[in-house]
Amino acid sequence: MTRVRANAVGAQTGTEGTLVRRITQVLLATLILLSPLGCQLPAQGGSAAEPGTLASILSRGVLRAGLSGDQPPLNMTTKDGQVIGLEVDLMLALAESMGVEVEFVPMPFAALLPALEAGQVDLVISGMAMTAERNARVAFAGPYFVSGKSVLTKLESLARVETPAQLDDPARTYAALAGSTSEIFVRNLMPNAKLVTAPNYEAAVGMVVSGEVDAMVGDYPVCAHEVRMRPDAGLVALATPFTVEPLGIALPAGDPLFVNLVQNYLTTLRETGLLIRYKVKWFADADYLTELR
């Protein structure tokens, strides 16, 4: 498993840095109150023993964040192997507020929740919709972004459809990210069409570009990004997503202190306006495109 570590301290500059430092002061005060309690949570079976996730992070000095590294502009990988994007900035700010480093742990999207449940990462932030099925397995904090299902294609006729039912054609083949809500979306609403699952968005988009599939069904930000990223590929996307999907940070089940901290952090980012600044940075500014592999 490839791991990329970045020191969160000093990661933000200018106005953003000032806001992060203010957030740090508020959240560190919260940590001082909560961290001793992290060791008091009873383990399953009723015995009070194992420290919670929050106490473990503070003890090791590292926050392990799982992501795919392939969901632009939420998270993506540069030519030199660094992960960047909206979600990366959110984790850098969270780690700074906690006074720890952040370690980004890239892996296939379908492996993220199992890794969280196995304790291999402390949280998952990777364009993950907060569905009831996922929430039955893990906790969520959020939302920090509202996404929706879209279509990426080279066929103008498919980009003009208004309902998923118009895509349910046995003559069509669609790609979707394995283990994602997009895969479920195609299986449930386009049962007559052929479905090809891909381990990552890079592979799925490649199928569209090569003509192997008619379209990719995926998150709206990714589809819009690929249109900008490949101006000569003839790609088009839906103007309006089919659905509304709130994205959240997946956290270990049964760890209310950690959930409370992360939710308070997201609320503070939203109230200070820093969350909007991050979104403008990654959705309105395309300067980073030349850095991507």
N, C-alpha and C positions, 0 to 999 in steps of 0.2 A: 504494500500500500504506500503510495507516494504521499509525503507530508510536506507542507510548506509552512514555515514558521515566520511570523512577522511580529516585531515588537510593537505593541499597541501604544506604549508611552511615547508621546510626541508625534503621533501619526497625523494629527490634525493641525492645521496651521490657520493663521488669520482669524476671521470671525468665527469659523467653525471651531477652531481650537479654543477660543474663549468660551463658547457655548458648552463645549464638551467639558471644560474645566469646571464650569458652574454645575453641570449635571453630576460631575464626579463628586463635588462637595456634598451634594444632596444624597447621592446613592451610597457614598462611603459612610455617611452618618447612619444610613439604614443598615448597612452591613455590620457596623459595630454593634447594633442592637440585635441583629438576627443571627450572625455567625455563631455565637455560643450555643444557640438553640439548635443549630444544624446537627449537633452531636446527640441531641436529646430525642430525636425522632425514633419511635420504636420500630424495630425491624419486623418483618412478617413473622408471626408466631408469638408476638407480644414482648419479646426481649428487647431492651433498650441497649443498642450496641453500635452498629455501623453508622459512621457519619453520613450525612446527606451529600448530594452532589455539590451544593454550594460550599460546604465546609471542605470537601475534597479539593475543589478548584482553588480555594484560598490557600490551602495547605501546600499544594504542588506549585502554585504560582502560574498555572497555565490553564486557559480555557480552550477545550478541544471542540472545534466547530466542524460538523460534517456538512459537505455540500458536493454537488456534482462537478462544479468547475466548468459547466457547459450549458448554462442557461442565461445567455446574454439578454439584456444588460444587468440582470440580477446578480449573476456570478459568471465569470468567464476567465480563460487562461491566456496569458500573453505569450509572445514568442519566446521569452526567456523563462517561462514556467511559473510566473507569478499569477496569483488569482486576484482579480479586481472586480468591481461592480458595486451596485447598491448594497447588496447583502454583506459584502466584505467590509464596506465602510461602517455598516451598522454594528458588525462584530468588533471592529477596531475600537469604535466608540464605547461599546459595552465593556470590553476588556480594560480600556483605560479607566472607565468609571469604577471598575473593581480593583484596579491597581495590579493587574496581572497581564501576562502575555497572551496572545491568541495563537493557536496552532490550527491551521486549516487542513482538514483531512478530506481530500477529494476521493470520491468513489462513485460507481454507477448509481443512478437515482434509485433503482429498485433495492439497492443494498443499504440505503440510508437508515430507514426505520429499524431494520434488524440490527444494525450497528449500534443504534441508540439503545435498543432494548438489551443488547449484550454488554453495554457499558464501555464500548470502544470509543464513543464520543460523548460529550456532555450535552450537546444539543444539535439539532439539525435546522439549517436555514438554507433552503434550496428551492424556492418557488413552490412550496408545498401547500396545497389547499387544505384548509381545516375542515375535513369531512367527518361525518359521524363515525364512519368505520375506522378512520385513523385515530379519532379522539377516544375510541373505545380501547385503544392500545397504549396511547401516550397522551400527555398533556400538551396544551398549546397556549402560547402567549401571542397576542396580536388582535386584529391584523395590522400589518405594517404596509400592506399594498393590496389593492383589489384588482384581480386579473380576470380572465375569462377565456373561453375556448374560441380559437380562431382557426383559419385555414391558410396554409402557405402553398402556393401552386404557381404553375406557369400558364394555366388555362384561365383566361378572363371569365369564362362562363361559370367556373367554380367559385371564383372570387366575388361573384355577384349574387350568389344564393342568399336567401333570407332566412331559411330554416334548415336544420339538420336533415329533415326528411328529403329535401331536394338532393342530398348527397347519397342517399341510400339506393345505390344503383349497382347491380351485380357486375356491370361492366367496368366499375371503378375499383382502384386499389389505393388504399391509404396507409400512410406510415404514422406511427405514434410511439411515444416514449414508453418503454416497458415499465410496468408497475405504476404508471401515472393515471390520473383521472382522465387524461385524453384517451388512453387505451379503453377504459371503461365506457367513456362517452361514445366511442366508435362502436364498440360491441353492443351497447344497448340501443343506440339510435340509428345505427347504420348496419343492421344485421345482415343485409343482403350483399353488402360490399365486401371486398377482400381486405384483410388487415395484415400489415407487416409490422411487427414490433422491432424497435431499435434500442440498443443499449444506451445511446446518448443522442442529443440533438444534432451533433455533427454528422452522424451516420444517417439520421432521418432526413436532414436537409440535403445531404448528398444524393439520396434516392430521388428526391424531387428534381434536383438540378440535372441528374443523368437521365431522367424520364422513366426510371424503374417503377415509380409510383406516380399516381395522378396528383396527389397532394399530401401534405403532412397536416395532421390535426394536432394543434399544440397550443401552448399559452400565448395569448395575444402579444405580450412584450417581446417574446422570442421571434414570433412571426414578423412583427414590424421591424425588429432589429435586422433580421436576415435580408429583408428588402433593401434596407439602407446599406448593409454590409456588402451585398453583391449586386451593384447597380447594373451590371452588364449581363446578368443571368436571366433576365426576363421574369423575375419573381414578382408576384402580387399577393396581397393578403386581404382578408375581409376588412371592410372599413369599420364595422361594429362587431364586437364579439358576440357569440351566441349566448354565453352565460355570464354570470357574475360569481367569481370565486375569491373569497378572502384568503390571503396567504398569511401563514403564521409561523412562529418558531416552535418546532417540536421539542418537548422537554420530557425528562423521565417521569413516568407515572409515580404517584405517591410521594412527591417531593414538593410540597406546597411552598416552602420558603424560596426555593429557586424559581418556581413559577411566579411567585409574588414579586421577586426582584426584577425579573425580566419584563413582566407586564408593566411595572412601575417605570422601568427604563424607557419602554416604548411610549408610554403615555407622556413622559417628560420630553422626549424627542419631538413628539407631535405638538405639545403645548408651547415649546420654545421656538418652533418653526424650523428646527434643524432637519427634521424628516423631509420637509418640503424641499429644503436646499439640496439634500442628497438626491431626491428624485429629479430635480431640475438638472443636476450635474450629469446624471447618467441617461436621462431620456431626452434632453434638449440639446446636449453637447455631444457631437460625434467625433471629437478629436481623438478619443481613445481607439477608434477603429483601426488605425494604422499600427497599433501595438499588438493586435491580436494575431494569433497563429493561424 
